[in-house]
Amino acid sequence: RRGVGDELLRWVEARQREVAQLQGAADSVHHVFVTEGETDRAALLHRAGYVPVRHFLRMERATLDDIPDFPLPEGFELRSVQPEHLRPIFDAHMEALQDHWGVAPARPGDFERWTTLPTFQPHLWQVAWHRETDQVAGQVKPFINEEQNLTQNRWRGETEFISVGAPWRRRGLARALIVRALRAQRDAGMNESVLGVDADNPHEAARLYELCGFRVTQ
């Protein structure tokens, strides 16, 4: 209550303007992510002229017992991830997310960077291929943050990077892959899983995740 937060915010905004200018950005936006419960921080941002533009949900599955059995739709098959699959998997995911809010096209080097991230754990992935076209139709790429689990004394996986290509939606493919991803996390020793989702997802993703046993927690 002494103005420190306001001063820090002004500094961050000034720095962001410098970065945008150095990068030659003709049109730039500064955004902030605020979590439910951060009332003081939200009030500070409101005073500075910020307004909410989107809401996201955190969903948790408190147990990996009683995972439902959703069959893989006819015409699709799961394949264990091979090195030659990586580029098609990456491209299919970016293509499927084109209609999602805030998603930008891939930039040069993004594919290479993706393969070096700590979340890159292909042994857990569930990737469905469409037999007739031999294309990646849908994918769920869970991961385990071992360091965070160790420091917080828990066994949690994350069910993330979920997408289904437009030609294959509304067939039950996503839910079939999600429950398989949950089993993969359970088989790796996890006993719970979390995910994040856009509250205004046009494909009613939150409802789908509820069918798979997730519940909104934040």
N, C-alpha and C positions, 0 to 999 in steps of 0.2 A: 504493500500500500504506500510506497514511497516513489513510485514512478520508474523503478528499475526495469520492469517488464516493458513499459512503453519505450524506454530508451533502447533496450535490446531489439525490440521489433523494428524501430526506425533504422538501427544499424543493419539488421538483416536485409531490410528492403533496399537500402542504399547499396549494399553489397550485391544484391541480386541485379540491380540496375546496371552496375558495373560489368557483371558477368554477361548480361544480355548484350550490352554494347560491344564487349570484346568479341562475342560470338556473332555479331552482325545480325542479331534478331530484329526483324522489322516490327514484329508484334509479339509481345511476351506477356505472360500472366504469372503472378506470384500467388501460390495457393498454400493453404495450411490444412493439416489433418488434425482434427480435434476429436478426442475420445469422450464418450458419454461419461459424465461425472466431472469433467474439467470445467466447472462452472466459472471459476475466476478467469481462466485463460480465454474461455469463450467470450466473457464480458469485455476483456481487454481488446479482443479482435473486433467485436461489434463496435466499440468506441472508435476504433481506427478505420472503420468503413467496410469491414469484411461482412459478407453475407453467405449463408449456406447455399450450396449449389447441388450437393449430392449427399445421399446417406448410404452408408455401408453397414452390413451386419456381420458380427462375429458369431459363428455357430460352432457348437461343440457336440461331440458324441462321447458321453462320459464313460462308455464301456464299449469294448469290441466283442462282447458276447452277443448272441442273438442277431447276427447279421442276416438280413433277409436274403432270399435266393431269387434274384432276378435273372432270368435266362438271357443269353446273348441272342439278339434277333437273328432270324434266318438270313443267310447271305453274307454274314460277317464272320471273321475269325481272328483270334488273338495270336500274335506272333511275339516271341521273345525278341527284345531289341538287339539288333546287330549294328555294327558301325555304319554300314551302308544305308540303314534306315533313318539315321539321325537327321539328315537334311529334309527328307520328305515329312518327318514328324514335325520339325520346326516350321516348315512352310505351311503345312496343313493347319497348325495351331494359329499362326498369324492370319491366315485366310479366314478361318472360322470366327476370329475375334473382330473382324472388320466393322461389324455393326454394333460393337460394344462401346459404351461411353468412355472417352479418355484414352482409347488405344491408338497409338501412333504406328505408322508403317515401320517395318524393320529398316534399320540403317546399316550401312556397310560396317562389317565387323561384329554385328550383334550375334550372328550365329556362332562365331568363334568364341565370343565372350560367354555365351550361354553354356558352352561345353566345359567351362572352367568354374562355374558357380558352385557353391557348396550344396545348392538344391538339386544339382544334376546327379540323380541317383537312378540310372536306368534299370537296375535290378528290381526296383519296386514298381515300375511303370506298367500300366495296362493300356495297350494300344490295339485298337480294332482296325482291321483292314477290310475293305469291301472286295469280296472275291472277284466279282465280275469285272471291275475296273482296275483292280490291284492298286487302289489308292487308300491312303490313311483316312478313315472315316471319322474316328473319334479317339479321344485319349484322356487319361487321367494320370498325372505325373506326381504322385505323392513323394514326400521326402521326410527324413527324420533329422532333427537338429539335436545331435548327440550332446554337444557342449551345453546347450540350454537345458536339456533334460538332466544332465549331470548337476548343474548348478541349482536347479529347482527341484531336484529329487523326484522326478516323475518319468513316466514312460509314454510319451506322447508323439504321435505322428501327425503330419499335416497333409490333408487331402486337397491338393491344389492343382492349378493349371489344367482345368477341365474344359474340354471343348468338343463339339461335334460339328462337322461340316454341314452347310446348309442343305445339301441334297439328301442327307440321312437323318434329319431331325424328326422328332415326334414318332419314333419307333421303339423307344425304350433302351436305346443304346447307351445313353449317359448313365442311367441308373444301374445298368448291368456292369459297366466299367467301374463305377464308384464302389459297389459292394465288393468287387474283386480287389480294388485298391485297399479297401478296409481289411480284407483278409490278408493281403500282402503285409500290411503294417502289423497286424496281429501275429503273423508268422515270424516277423522280425523282432518280436518281443514287446511290442507296444500294447497298451491297454486302454488308450483313448485316442481321439483324433479331433482336430479342429480345422476350420476353413473360414475364409472371408468371402463375402458375396455382395454385389451391388444390390441394394434394396429395390432399385427400379429396373433390375435386369428384365429385358423384354421377353425372355423365355421362361419367366417364373421359376428361376433357378432355386430360390429359397424353398419353394414348395417341394421341388424335386428332392432337395437335400433332407427335408423333413421326412419324406418317404423312406429315406435311407437311414433314418435314426438320429439325425442332427437336430439340435434345438438352439434357438437364438438365445445368446447369453449377454450380448452387448450391442 
